[in-house]
Amino acid sequence: MMEALTETTWTAGDLLERLERCERFFVLDVRNRDEFERFRIEGREPLPAVNVPYFEMLELGGKDEMVDSVVAYIEQHMANQLPHALPILSVCAKGDTSEYVSQGLHRLGYASANLEGGMKAWGLHYATRAVVETPTLAVYQVSRPARGCLSYVVASAGKAVVIDPLRHLHPYLDLARSKGLTIERVIDTHGHADHISGGPALAAQTGASYHLHPYDAIHPIDVLPSTLPYEPIRDGQKFPVGQHQLEALHIPGHTLGLVAFRLDDRYLFSGDSIFVRSIARPDLGGKAEAWAPLHGRSLRKLLELPGRMTVLPGHFASLAEADDKGIFAASLDDLKQRNDGLLVLQGENEDGFVHYLLESLPKFIPEYVDIKRVNAGLLAADEDAASILETGKNVCALSQAYKVSSGGTT
């Protein structure tokens, strides 16, 4: 029996809620094939989908009106590919052409909805969840679900520190406004490669100080210094946040300047070191052989921390890594038992672990070189250019993290 579908339009927020609830639906994506291969909707569970470019529907449908062509194409070429027992979500780049597809599906008796704003809106969607919220301490996880990027706001006594803010500033400004917080410091755990940092812009807009380890204020491939102002982070440096404090732990490996932050003995903001399922890759600076041993030593240093600490990572590879509240976190003890990379780390000597790292590297993303340039102030990128550079999911973890099927695709 077909599942109920009351809305004919889903926002990006609606989509996230359905993905988190593991609702069953089918995706008909009408973007070009290369766009679909690079960036698609993925859920906690495999999501059935088919990709048929819209221009093929129009050309092969052969009708004068767009919806008529869609109807004709589906009747002639897709009768056995589309389910009658599931709602169908029509998806395109910006939500325009997929609306015609959704109308055609409705005309044929399918339960169909259109993704408002298309993949552009999904890629720009943010979600903010409270990890902890008490009278003396609050930690908020700000995620960009389509990209798998995570950032944090730590607040106490009306003061806030933002860790790894993403490119768009509104989630942090809106949260600070709604909670009555003053953003005093903005911290990047490292020089990011997969996304453009919002750190310098957020600091400039709020009057906060901006902090980065000096090793990551140099582009690792160009070997040129950053042109952006920053305050250097030192290993062991303490940053007060109201009644609490963050302690910096220099853990080179993913980058030379990677820093994790310990909040009391309760939370570890691990940046790009330990994720929920996997660990970070050491090759994005172009020096995998040199950085891999550093990475292993840094991870062993983190494993010596109290096991009860909650690890709050900088990225995720799948929505399935979240808990039932949609938060990406786990205790260090728990991760020692189930994190792919940490399991290998605990069972290998340094040489064996380095071999594992180098054999587990995903494909290098060439856009990451320019993203690092933007984050160092060596290259300017307007909104359109930034969107192109950031297209698709982050690929900051080892390859095991991305071996998750997205369901049947064509």
C-alpha positions in Angstrom: 0.0 0.0 0.0 1.3 3.4 -0.9 2.6 5.5 2.0 0.7 8.8 2.7 2.1 11.9 1.0 0.2 15.1 2.0 2.8 17.7 0.8 3.5 18.3 -2.9 6.6 20.4 -2.0 9.3 19.4 0.5 11.8 22.0 1.8 15.3 21.0 2.6 14.3 20.9 6.3 11.4 18.6 5.5 13.8 16.3 3.6 16.3 16.2 6.5 13.5 15.2 8.9 12.3 12.4 6.7 15.9 11.1 6.2 16.5 11.1 9.9 13.2 9.2 10.5 14.2 6.7 7.8 11.0 7.3 6.0 10.7 5.3 2.8 10.6 7.2 -0.5 12.1 7.1 -4.0 14.2 9.8 -5.6 13.9 10.8 -9.3 16.8 13.0 -10.0 16.7 14.9 -13.3 20.1 16.6 -13.2 22.9 15.8 -15.6 24.6 12.5 -14.9 27.9 14.0 -13.8 26.1 16.2 -11.3 24.2 13.2 -9.9 27.4 11.2 -9.5 29.2 13.9 -7.7 26.5 14.9 -5.3 23.2 13.1 -4.4 20.8 12.8 -1.6 21.8 10.1 1.0 20.1 9.0 4.2 20.6 6.9 7.2 19.7 3.9 5.1 20.2 3.2 1.4 17.9 5.4 -0.6 16.5 4.1 -3.9 17.0 6.5 -6.7 17.1 6.8 -10.5 18.8 9.6 -12.5 17.4 10.7 -15.9 18.5 14.1 -17.2 15.6 16.4 -17.8 16.7 17.2 -21.4 16.4 13.5 -22.3 12.8 13.5 -21.0 12.0 16.5 -23.2 13.8 15.2 -26.3 12.5 11.7 -26.1 9.0 12.6 -24.8 8.4 14.5 -28.1 5.6 16.7 -27.0 5.2 20.5 -27.3 4.4 21.1 -23.6 7.0 20.2 -20.9 4.6 18.3 -18.7 3.2 16.4 -21.6 6.8 15.4 -22.6 7.5 14.2 -19.1 4.3 12.1 -19.1 5.1 10.6 -22.5 8.7 9.8 -21.5 7.7 8.1 -18.2 5.0 6.1 -20.0 7.4 5.0 -22.7 10.6 4.5 -20.9 10.1 4.3 -17.1 7.0 2.3 -16.5 9.0 -0.5 -14.8 11.5 1.8 -12.9 9.2 3.9 -10.8 7.5 2.4 -7.7 3.8 2.8 -7.2 4.1 1.8 -3.5 6.5 4.7 -2.5 6.3 8.5 -2.7 8.6 9.9 -5.3 10.7 13.0 -4.7 11.5 14.9 -7.8 14.9 16.6 -7.7 16.9 19.0 -9.9 19.5 21.6 -9.4 17.3 24.5 -8.3 13.8 23.0 -8.0 12.4 24.4 -11.3 12.5 21.6 -13.9 11.8 19.0 -11.2 8.4 20.8 -10.6 7.3 19.8 -14.1 8.4 16.3 -13.5 6.5 16.1 -10.2 3.4 17.4 -12.1 3.8 14.7 -14.7 4.1 12.0 -12.0 0.9 13.3 -10.4 -0.9 13.2 -13.7 0.1 9.5 -14.0 -1.2 8.7 -10.5 2.1 8.6 -8.6 2.4 10.2 -5.2 5.0 12.8 -5.9 6.6 15.9 -4.3 9.2 18.4 -5.5 12.3 19.4 -3.6 11.9 23.2 -3.2 15.1 24.9 -4.3 16.5 21.6 -5.5 20.0 20.4 -4.6 21.2 24.0 -4.2 18.8 24.4 -1.2 19.7 21.0 0.2 23.4 21.8 -0.1 22.9 25.1 1.8 20.7 23.7 4.6 21.9 23.9 8.2 20.6 22.3 11.3 21.4 23.3 14.9 21.1 20.7 17.8 21.8 21.1 21.5 24.4 18.6 22.7 24.0 19.9 26.2 22.0 22.9 27.5 22.2 23.7 31.2 22.2 26.9 33.2 26.0 26.9 33.3 27.0 25.3 30.0 25.6 24.8 26.5 27.2 23.1 23.5 25.4 23.3 20.2 26.3 21.3 17.1 25.7 23.2 13.8 25.7 20.8 10.9 25.5 21.1 7.1 23.9 17.7 6.5 24.3 17.5 2.7 28.1 18.0 3.0 28.7 16.2 6.3 30.3 19.3 7.9 30.1 20.0 11.6 30.8 23.1 13.7 30.1 24.1 17.3 29.1 26.8 19.6 30.2 26.6 23.2 28.5 28.9 25.6 28.6 29.8 29.3 27.5 32.9 31.3 26.4 34.7 28.2 29.7 34.2 26.4 30.4 32.0 23.4 33.2 30.5 21.4 32.5 29.2 17.9 34.6 26.3 16.7 35.1 25.6 12.9 32.3 27.9 11.6 31.2 27.1 8.1 30.9 29.5 5.3 27.4 30.9 6.0 27.2 33.0 9.1 23.5 33.0 9.8 23.3 29.8 11.9 25.8 31.3 14.4 24.5 34.8 14.4 20.9 33.6 14.8 21.8 31.2 17.6 23.7 34.0 19.5 20.8 36.4 19.1 18.2 33.9 20.2 20.2 32.8 23.3 21.5 36.2 24.2 25.2 35.3 23.6 28.2 37.4 22.9 30.6 35.7 20.5 34.0 36.4 22.0 36.3 34.0 20.1 36.2 32.2 16.8 38.5 29.2 16.4 39.4 27.0 13.4 40.8 23.7 14.5 42.9 23.7 11.2 43.2 25.1 7.8 40.2 23.4 6.1 40.4 21.8 2.7 36.8 20.6 2.1 35.0 23.8 2.8 35.5 27.6 3.0 35.8 28.7 6.6 33.4 31.3 8.0 35.9 32.0 10.8 37.6 35.3 9.6 34.2 36.7 8.4 32.4 35.8 11.6 35.2 37.3 13.7 35.1 40.5 11.7 31.3 40.8 11.9 31.1 40.2 15.6 34.3 41.8 16.8 35.5 38.5 18.1 39.2 37.3 18.0 40.0 34.7 15.3 42.4 31.9 16.3 44.4 29.4 14.2 47.6 27.4 14.7 50.4 29.1 12.9 51.5 25.9 11.1 48.1 26.1 9.2 48.5 29.8 8.4 50.8 28.6 5.6 49.4 27.0 2.4 51.0 23.5 2.5 51.3 23.2 -1.3 52.1 26.8 -2.3 54.2 27.3 0.8 52.9 30.8 1.1 51.7 32.5 4.3 48.2 33.5 5.0 47.2 37.1 4.3 44.4 36.9 6.9 44.8 38.3 10.4 44.7 35.7 13.2 45.9 35.0 16.7 48.1 31.9 17.0 47.1 28.9 19.0 49.7 27.3 21.3 49.6 23.7 22.5 48.1 23.6 26.0 46.7 27.1 25.6 43.4 27.7 27.6 40.5 29.7 26.4 37.9 30.7 29.0 34.3 30.4 28.2 32.2 31.8 31.0 32.6 29.4 33.9 34.5 26.8 31.8 37.6 26.6 29.6 38.8 25.0 26.4 42.3 23.6 26.3 44.2 23.3 23.0 45.8 20.0 22.1 48.1 20.2 19.1 47.7 17.0 17.1 49.4 17.2 13.7 48.6 14.6 11.1 45.6 15.6 9.0 47.3 19.0 8.8 50.5 20.2 10.6 48.5 22.7 12.6 45.5 20.6 13.6 44.3 21.4 17.1 41.7 19.5 19.2 40.0 21.2 22.1 39.2 19.6 25.5 36.3 21.1 27.4 36.9 20.2 31.1 36.9 16.4 31.2 33.5 16.1 29.4 33.9 16.9 25.7 36.6 16.6 23.1 36.2 18.7 19.9 38.3 16.5 17.7 38.4 18.5 14.5 39.6 16.4 11.6 41.2 13.6 13.7 38.7 11.2 15.0 35.2 10.9 13.5 32.4 8.6 14.6 33.0 5.9 12.0 36.6 6.5 10.8 39.6 8.8 11.2 41.0 11.6 9.1 43.2 11.2 6.0 46.8 12.6 6.1 47.3 13.5 2.5 45.4 16.7 1.8 48.5 18.8 2.2 50.3 16.7 -0.5 52.6 15.1 2.1 51.0 11.9 3.1 54.2 9.9 3.7 55.6 12.5 6.0 52.4 13.3 7.9 51.0 9.8 8.3 53.4 8.9 11.2 52.5 12.2 12.9 48.8 11.4 12.5 49.3 8.0 14.3 51.2 9.5 17.2 48.5 12.2 17.6 45.7 9.7 17.6 47.5 7.7 20.3 47.8 10.9 22.3 44.0 11.4 22.1 43.4 7.7 23.1 45.1 8.5 26.5 42.4 11.0 27.4 39.6 9.9 29.8 37.4 7.4 28.0 34.2 8.9 29.3 34.8 12.1 27.3 32.3 12.7 24.5 34.0 13.1 21.1 32.5 15.8 18.9 34.0 15.4 15.4 34.4 17.9 12.6 32.7 15.8 9.9 30.6 12.8 9.3 30.3 10.5 6.2 26.7 9.3 6.7 23.6 10.4 8.5 23.6 6.9 10.0 26.5 8.1 12.3 24.0 10.3 14.2 22.2 9.3 17.4 18.4 9.3 17.7 18.5 13.0 18.3 20.4 13.7 15.1 23.7 14.5 17.0 27.0 13.2 15.8 28.9 12.2 18.9 30.2 9.2 20.9 32.3 8.5 24.0 36.0 7.9 23.4 35.6 4.4 25.0 32.8 3.6 22.6 34.9 4.7 19.6 37.8 2.5 20.8 35.5 -0.4 20.3 33.9 0.4 16.9 35.8 3.1 15.0 37.5 1.5 12.0 40.6 3.5 12.2 41.0 3.4 15.9 40.6 -0.4 15.9 43.5 -0.7 13.5 45.6 1.9 15.5 45.2 -0.2 18.6 46.3 -3.4 16.9 49.3 -2.2 14.9 52.7 -0.7 15.5 53.6 2.6 13.9 54.8 1.1 10.6 51.7 -1.1 10.3 49.4 1.8 11.0 51.2 4.1 8.5 50.8 1.4 5.8 47.0 1.2 6.6 46.7 5.0 6.3 48.5 5.1 2.9 46.5 2.2 1.6 43.2 3.7 2.6 43.3 7.1 1.0 40.3 8.2 -1.0 40.6 9.9 -4.3 42.2 13.4 -4.0 39.7 16.2 -4.7 41.5 18.9 -6.8 39.2 21.6 -5.6 40.6 21.2 -2.1 43.8 23.0 -3.2 41.9 26.1 -4.1 39.7 25.9 -1.0 42.8 26.0 1.1 44.0 29.0 -0.9 40.7 30.8 -0.1 41.0 29.9 3.6 44.5 31.4 3.6 43.4 34.6 1.8 45.5 33.7 -1.2 42.5 33.4 -3.5 39.1 35.3 -3.6 35.9 33.4 -4.2 32.5 35.0 -4.6 29.3 33.1 -3.7 29.0 31.3 -7.1 32.7 30.3 -7.1 32.5 29.2 -3.5 29.4 27.1 -4.2 31.2 25.4 -7.1 34.3 24.7 -5.0 32.2 23.2 -2.2 30.0 21.0 -4.4 29.4 17.5 -3.0 30.2 15.8 0.4 33.4 16.3 2.3 36.0 13.6 1.7 38.1 14.1 4.8 38.0 10.6 6.2 39.7 7.4 5.1 38.0 5.5 2.3 36.2 3.1 4.6 33.9 5.9 5.7 32.4 6.3 2.3 31.8 2.7 1.4 28.0 3.1 2.0 25.6 2.3 -0.8 23.0 4.9 -1.6 20.7 2.3 -2.9 19.7 1.3 -6.5 20.8 4.0 -8.9 20.8 4.4 -12.6 
